[in-house]
Amino acid sequence: MFELKTFLIAMSPVVELRGSIPIALEMFHLPLWSAYFFSVLGNMVPVLLLPFLGVVSSELSRRFSFLERFLSWLFLYTRKKHERSFELFRDFALVIFVAIPLPLTGAWTATLVAFVFGIPLRKAFPLILLGVIIAGVTVTLITLGITSI
């Protein structure tokens, strides 16, 4: 039962595995491997939404003209503002972005970044997974008191 709760917490936006690992270890008293595995697994579920973001965005834009203007502006602004740093790091931009265990730098946001920059799921998934694995190790070590940031 606690494994499922850990999985669901890791799936949630904002909290993700940054919250699920400490909760699984400290509150649920799950074994280390179980807390880590179900947190990483749950944190990767949102990435599977990437192919559907284009469909949802197109449908909303088609139905609501103000939303089409806003999303076009937002995507263009975001691409212009961040394309230089994105090009500098190329594929590892997603890995680095997710690996840093700070609020708003997890798999949910990386999925949105992949969508905005047009990175297909087959390319984004392994990059985000690597970042989630690194973030999971970092959060686990911090939770166990082995290291601190």
C-alpha positions, 0 to 999 in steps of 0.5 A, spaced: 500 500 500 505 504 501 508 503 495 502 505 491 502 511 495 509 513 494 508 512 486 502 517 486 506 522 490 512 521 485 507 522 479 504 529 482 506 535 479 511 540 484 512 534 489 514 529 484 520 524 487 523 530 491 517 529 496 516 522 495 523 519 497 523 522 503 516 521 505 517 513 503 523 513 507 521 517 513 514 516 514 512 510 510 519 506 512 519 503 506 526 499 504 531 504 500 530 500 494 523 500 494 522 508 496 527 509 490 524 504 485 517 507 486 519 514 486 522 514 479 517 509 476 511 514 478 515 520 476 516 518 469 509 517 468 508 524 466 513 524 461 508 519 457 503 525 456 508 528 451 505 526 445 498 528 447 500 535 449 500 537 442 493 534 441 491 538 447 494 544 445 491 544 438 484 543 440 484 548 445 487 553 441 482 551 435 476 552 440 479 558 444 482 564 439 485 568 445 488 561 448 491 560 441 494 567 441 497 566 448 500 559 447 503 562 440 506 568 444 508 564 450 512 558 446 515 564 441 517 568 448 520 561 451 523 559 445 527 566 444 529 567 451 532 560 452 534 557 446 541 560 447 542 556 453 538 550 450 543 550 444 549 550 448 547 544 452 543 540 447 540 534 449 543 534 456 539 540 457 533 536 459 538 531 463 541 537 467 534 541 468 531 534 471 537 532 475 537 538 479 533 537 485 529 544 486 522 546 485 519 546 478 525 542 475 522 535 475 519 531 470 513 535 469 516 541 467 521 537 463 516 534 459 513 541 458 520 544 455 520 538 451 514 540 448 515 547 447 522 545 444 519 540 439 523 534 442 519 527 441 518 522 446 523 517 443 528 522 444 526 526 451 524 520 455 531 517 456 534 524 457 528 525 462 529 518 465 537 519 466 535 526 470 530 523 474 535 517 476 540 522 478 535 527 482 533 520 485 540 519 488 541 526 490 534 526 494 535 519 497 542 521 499 540 528 502 534 524 506 539 519 509 543 525 511 549 522 507 550 529 503 547 536 503 546 541 498 
